[in-house]
Amino acid sequence: MRSPARRQLRMARTMEPLAKKIFKGVLVAELFGIFGAYFLFTKMNTSQDFRQTMSKKFPFILEVYYKSIEQSGMYGIREQDQEKWLNSKS
């Protein structure tokens, strides 16, 4: 008869590969998230047209962008965007 300690040790060994796969999956997902956020911020920071597209499709993301740049001390981008977009409608 096997002891409970041996059974637990065997179970722990079989769980190790699964835990490693889960950890790697989480790590890859986080890296994609970081690079995606960086790409999105860079694109919004360099293109007023892209910001206009974001204002129509995902206004909450654009609001986060405006708040983050205002937190860093850069003001006036929101106002410039709104002025240009209002003038382009006319």
Summary of the structure (lengths in Angstrom):
residues: 90
radius of gyration: 24.1
end to end distance: 85.5
largest distance: 85.5
contacts: 184
relative contact order: 0.07
helix: 88%
strand: 0%
